[in-house]
Amino acid sequence: MRIATQQIYSQNVDTMQRQQAELLHTQQQLSTGQRMLTPSDDPVAAAQALRTTQVQALGQQYARNMDTAKSRLQMTDSAMSSIANLYESARTSLVQAGDTSLSDSDRAAIAQTLEADFQQLMGMANMKDSSGSYLFGGNRDTAQPYSQTAAGAAYNGDQGQRLLQVASSRQIPVGENGANLFERIPTGNGVFATSGAASNAGSGVIGPGSVIDPSALTGHAYQLVFHNSAGAVTYDVLDTTLGTTLSSASAFPADGNIAVAGMQLSITGSPADGDTFNAVPSVNQGVFTTLRNAITVLQTPANSTASRAQLSMAVAQAICGLDNAADQMHGSRAKVGASLAELDMLGSANSSQDVIYSQQLTTLEDVDYAKAASDLSAGQLSLQAAQQSYALISKLSLFDYL
């Protein structure tokens, strides 16, 4: 086959241009540290690198969400700790106020202390996080959760709970709504609540009571009606839910303990004739209402035997309310602690995955400097050889041999 001179020139130029392009490509790899300068360099590896990058970016977003969740939960836990301490302080004040030997002015002073606790609790319930969102407003975290009312406080938030995506299949709660923390507080001992009628004239005081047989509980409301005739004290037991009388003229026991439908009701002091005491199923009452009721009671003079008995029962009811609120707070704090522990675990796993993804990207994208440097030297040598051979061939001429 005859090879024309023009063909030789053209092929040599094409070869040198290709070698120059390959040499430039290698130089760019070394300067950027990237093996793939364009997806066409390795389409399969480029697709794998894209998928890995997307997954890694999602994991990094989860990591940022975890940091946000951890910060909010830590603030929530700190606020709950302060609230629990305030409950304990208010409880101590109420125990002191239950001393019937105190004067009206002494109780008024304690009422002022409880008023300060009330206002402090209001401030804590309206706390914000570092971004300016309210901690205890549920999903309505831009509106102040609580506003003060004559009866206590009104909750303006919702019943929801903020969630934050911290993993592909995990949303973690990052707060609590005020309804769960401050409103859904059971009265009495959590099963039933006791009280004495405002018209009672004796010194009888009913305690919170206890459950002695859960299987016998009916969920009905009951009333004890006392009779005092010539020093003989008896009582009737009424089921006020059904409107029936369960027993009549039972002798009042010396220890004051009366068993009714799985409940034990304890009464101290001396009930007067016609005095009544009630035991009704527990309902929810906000802690702000509990504190406001206690403050009102302590500001009311108690100068008679009957009024002091009413005072004792009201204080006992307030103490039960605070104890139940504290239990509610401790339960919520336990959930926050569990969420923080889970975030630590998820954060550790996410960090390990991020390292793996980075290693995968290094394998797919990063240049092998030793190989690239070797390729660069070989390419330079090949280009020089091609240039020199082209120079020699281009000098060939028939006239040199004539």
C-alpha positions in Angstrom: 0.0 0.0 0.0 1.4 3.4 -1.0 1.6 5.9 1.8 1.5 9.5 0.8 3.7 12.1 2.4 0.6 14.1 3.3 -0.9 11.1 5.1 2.3 10.7 7.1 2.2 14.4 8.1 -1.5 14.2 9.0 -1.2 11.0 11.1 1.8 12.4 13.0 0.0 15.6 13.8 -3.0 13.7 15.0 -0.8 11.5 17.2 0.9 14.5 18.8 -2.4 16.3 19.4 -3.8 13.3 21.1 -0.6 12.9 23.2 -0.8 16.6 24.1 -4.4 16.2 25.1 -3.6 13.2 27.3 -0.7 15.1 28.8 -2.9 18.0 29.6 -5.5 15.7 31.1 -2.9 14.2 33.4 -1.6 17.6 34.4 -5.1 18.7 35.3 -5.6 15.5 37.4 -2.4 16.3 39.3 -3.3 20.0 39.8 -6.9 19.3 40.9 -6.3 16.0 42.7 -9.4 14.6 40.9 -9.2 11.4 38.8 -12.4 12.2 37.0 -12.4 15.7 35.5 -15.6 15.0 33.6 -18.2 12.2 33.9 -17.0 10.8 30.6 -13.7 9.9 32.1 -15.4 7.1 34.0 -19.2 7.1 33.6 -19.8 4.2 36.0 -17.6 5.7 38.8 -19.1 9.1 38.2 -22.6 7.7 38.8 -21.5 5.9 41.9 -19.8 9.0 43.2 -23.0 11.1 42.6 -25.1 8.6 44.5 -22.6 8.5 47.4 -22.4 12.3 47.5 -26.2 12.6 47.7 -26.4 10.0 50.5 -23.5 11.7 52.3 -25.1 15.2 51.9 -28.4 13.8 53.4 -26.5 12.3 56.3 -24.8 15.7 56.9 -28.2 17.3 56.9 -29.3 14.7 59.5 -26.3 15.6 61.5 -27.3 19.3 61.5 -30.8 18.3 62.5 -29.3 16.3 65.4 -27.4 19.3 66.6 -30.6 21.4 66.5 -32.6 18.7 68.2 -29.9 18.2 70.9 -29.7 22.0 71.6 -33.5 22.3 72.0 -33.8 19.2 74.1 -31.0 20.3 76.4 -32.8 23.7 76.9 -36.0 21.8 77.5 -34.4 19.6 80.0 -32.8 22.5 81.8 -36.2 24.3 81.9 -37.9 21.2 83.3 -35.3 20.8 86.0 -35.9 24.4 87.1 -39.7 23.8 87.1 -39.3 20.6 89.2 -37.2 22.6 91.7 -40.0 25.3 91.8 -42.6 22.6 92.5 -40.5 21.4 95.4 -40.2 24.9 96.8 -43.9 25.6 96.5 -44.6 22.2 98.1 -42.4 23.2 101.1 -44.4 26.4 101.4 -47.7 24.5 101.4 -46.5 22.1 104.0 -45.6 25.0 106.2 -49.0 26.6 105.5 -50.8 23.5 106.6 -49.8 24.2 110.2 -53.1 25.3 111.7 -51.3 27.2 114.5 -50.2 29.8 112.0 -51.9 33.2 112.1 -53.7 34.7 109.1 -50.9 37.1 108.5 -48.4 34.2 108.5 -50.5 32.4 105.9 -50.8 35.6 103.9 -47.0 35.9 103.8 -46.7 32.3 102.5 -49.4 33.2 99.9 -47.1 36.0 98.7 -44.3 33.5 98.3 -46.5 31.2 96.3 -47.6 34.2 94.2 -43.9 34.7 93.4 -43.6 31.0 92.5 -46.7 31.3 90.3 -45.2 34.2 88.3 -41.9 32.4 88.0 -43.6 29.3 86.7 -45.5 31.5 84.2 -42.2 32.8 82.9 -40.8 29.2 82.7 -43.8 28.0 80.8 -43.2 30.8 78.3 -39.5 30.1 77.8 -38.0 30.3 74.3 -35.1 28.4 72.7 -32.1 30.0 71.0 -34.1 30.5 67.8 -36.8 32.4 69.5 -39.4 29.6 69.4 -41.4 28.8 72.5 -40.4 25.5 74.2 -43.9 24.5 75.4 -46.3 25.7 72.8 -46.5 22.5 70.8 -46.5 23.2 67.1 -47.6 26.8 67.7 -44.2 27.7 68.8 -44.4 31.3 67.6 -47.3 32.3 69.9 -46.8 32.7 73.7 -48.2 29.5 75.2 -49.6 30.9 78.5 -51.4 34.0 79.5 -52.5 34.8 83.1 -56.2 34.7 84.0 -58.1 35.2 87.2 -58.5 31.4 87.7 -54.8 30.7 86.9 -53.6 30.6 83.3 -55.0 29.9 79.8 -53.0 27.7 77.4 -52.8 29.2 73.9 -50.6 26.5 72.3 -51.8 23.2 70.6 -51.7 19.6 71.5 -49.0 18.7 69.0 -45.4 17.9 69.5 -42.6 19.1 67.2 -40.7 16.4 65.4 -37.3 16.6 63.6 -36.0 14.2 61.0 -32.7 12.9 62.3 -32.4 9.7 60.2 -34.0 8.2 57.1 -36.6 6.4 59.2 -36.5 8.3 62.5 -38.3 11.5 63.6 -37.5 12.5 67.2 -39.6 14.7 69.4 -37.8 18.0 70.2 -40.1 19.4 72.8 -43.3 19.1 74.8 -46.6 20.9 74.7 -47.8 22.8 77.7 -51.1 20.8 77.8 -49.1 17.6 78.7 -46.8 19.3 81.1 -49.1 21.8 83.0 -52.7 21.0 82.2 -53.2 17.2 82.2 -52.4 16.9 85.9 -54.7 14.5 87.8 -56.4 15.7 91.0 -56.2 13.8 94.3 -54.1 10.7 94.4 -54.4 10.2 90.6 -57.4 7.7 90.9 -59.8 9.6 93.0 -60.0 13.0 94.8 -61.5 13.7 98.2 -63.0 16.9 99.6 -65.2 18.1 102.4 -68.4 20.1 101.9 -68.0 23.8 102.4 -70.9 23.7 104.9 -69.2 21.3 107.2 -69.2 22.5 110.8 -66.9 20.0 112.5 -63.2 19.5 112.7 -63.2 16.5 110.4 -60.6 16.4 107.7 -60.5 13.9 104.9 -57.1 12.8 103.6 -56.1 12.0 100.0 -57.0 8.4 100.5 -55.5 5.4 98.8 -56.5 2.4 96.6 -56.6 -0.9 98.6 -58.3 -3.1 95.9 -58.0 -2.0 92.3 -60.3 -4.7 91.2 -63.1 -3.2 93.3 -62.9 0.3 91.8 -66.1 1.3 90.0 -65.3 4.8 88.8 -68.3 6.1 90.7 -68.6 9.1 93.0 -69.2 8.4 96.7 -70.3 10.5 99.7 -69.9 9.9 103.4 -72.7 11.5 105.5 -71.9 11.7 109.2 -74.3 11.7 112.1 -73.4 12.7 115.6 -76.0 11.9 118.3 -75.0 12.2 121.9 -71.4 11.6 121.1 -72.1 8.5 119.0 -70.7 9.1 115.5 -72.0 7.1 112.6 -71.9 7.5 108.9 -73.8 6.6 105.7 -72.2 5.7 102.4 -73.9 6.9 99.3 -73.1 6.2 95.7 -74.0 9.6 94.2 -73.4 8.4 90.6 -76.3 5.9 90.9 -78.1 7.7 93.6 -78.2 4.8 96.0 -77.3 4.2 99.6 -74.7 1.5 100.2 -74.7 1.4 104.0 -76.3 3.3 106.8 -75.5 4.1 110.4 -72.0 2.4 110.4 -70.0 3.2 113.5 -67.1 5.6 112.8 -63.9 3.6 113.4 -61.4 4.8 115.9 -58.6 4.9 113.3 -60.8 6.9 110.9 -60.2 4.5 108.0 -63.3 3.7 106.0 -63.2 1.3 103.0 -65.5 2.0 100.1 -65.4 0.3 96.7 -61.7 -0.5 96.7 -60.8 2.8 98.2 -59.6 3.6 101.8 -60.8 7.0 103.0 -59.1 8.4 106.1 -60.8 11.0 108.2 -59.2 12.7 111.2 -60.8 15.0 113.7 -64.5 15.0 114.8 -67.1 15.4 112.1 -70.2 17.3 113.1 -73.7 16.1 112.6 -74.6 16.4 108.9 -71.0 16.9 107.7 -70.3 15.3 104.3 -67.2 14.2 102.6 -66.8 13.2 98.9 -64.6 10.9 96.9 -64.9 11.4 93.2 -63.0 10.0 90.2 -59.8 12.0 89.5 -60.0 14.6 86.8 -57.3 16.8 85.2 -56.6 20.3 86.6 -53.9 22.6 85.5 -51.0 23.3 87.9 -51.6 27.1 87.5 -55.2 26.6 88.8 -53.9 24.5 91.7 -51.5 27.2 92.7 -54.1 30.0 92.3 -56.6 28.0 94.4 -53.9 27.5 97.1 -53.0 31.2 97.2 -56.7 32.2 97.5 -57.2 29.7 100.4 -54.2 31.1 102.2 -55.4 34.6 101.8 -58.7 33.7 103.4 -59.0 34.1 107.2 -59.3 30.8 109.1 -60.4 31.6 112.6 -62.9 28.8 113.4 -62.6 25.0 113.8 -64.5 24.4 110.6 -62.5 26.9 108.6 -59.2 25.5 109.8 -60.4 22.0 108.7 -61.3 23.4 105.3 -57.8 25.0 105.1 -56.2 21.7 106.0 -58.1 19.9 103.2 -57.4 22.6 100.6 -53.7 22.6 101.4 -53.6 18.8 101.2 -55.3 19.0 97.8 -52.8 21.5 96.6 -49.9 19.4 97.8 -51.4 16.4 95.9 -51.7 18.5 92.8 -48.1 19.7 93.0 -46.9 16.1 93.6 -48.8 14.9 90.5 -47.4 17.8 88.5 -43.9 16.9 89.6 -44.5 13.3 88.6 -45.7 14.5 85.2 -42.6 16.6 84.9 -40.3 13.8 85.9 -41.9 11.5 83.3 -41.4 14.1 80.6 -37.8 14.7 81.6 -37.2 10.9 81.3 -38.5 11.0 77.7 -36.2 14.0 77.0 -33.2 12.1 78.5 -34.0 9.1 76.4 -34.2 11.3 73.3 -30.8 12.8 74.1 -29.3 9.4 74.6 -30.8 8.2 71.2 -29.3 11.3 69.5 -25.9 10.5 70.9 -26.2 7.0 69.5 -27.5 8.2 66.1 -24.8 10.8 65.9 -22.1 8.3 66.5 -23.5 6.0 63.8 -24.0 8.9 61.4 -20.3 10.0 61.9 -19.1 6.5 61.1 -21.2 6.4 57.9 -19.9 9.8 56.9 -16.3 8.5 57.2 -17.2 5.5 55.0 -18.8 7.7 52.4 -15.7 9.9 52.3 -13.5 6.9 51.9 -15.7 5.7 49.0 -15.5 9.1 47.3 -11.8 9.1 47.8 -11.5 5.8 46.0 -13.8 6.9 43.2 -12.7 10.5 42.6 -9.2 11.1 44.0 -6.2 10.8 41.7 -3.5 8.3 42.4 -0.6 10.7 42.5 2.1 8.1 41.9 0.4 6.7 38.9 -0.5 10.1 37.5 3.1 11.3 37.9 4.3 8.2 36.2 1.8 8.7 33.4 2.9 12.3 33.1 6.6 11.3 32.6 5.7 8.6 30.1 3.4 11.0 28.2 6.1 13.7 28.1 8.6 11.1 26.8 6.2 9.8 24.2 5.4 13.3 23.0 9.0 14.2 22.7 9.7 11.0 20.7 6.8 11.8 18.4 7.9 15.4 17.9 11.5 14.3 17.1 10.5 11.5 14.7 8.1 13.9 13.0 10.9 16.5 12.6 13.1 13.8 11.0 10.4 12.5 8.7 9.4 16.0 7.7 13.0 16.7 6.4 12.8 13.8 3.9 12.9 15.0 0.3 13.7 13.3 -3.0 16.0 16.2 -3.9 18.3 15.2 -1.1 19.2 12.1 -3.1 19.5 13.6 -6.6 
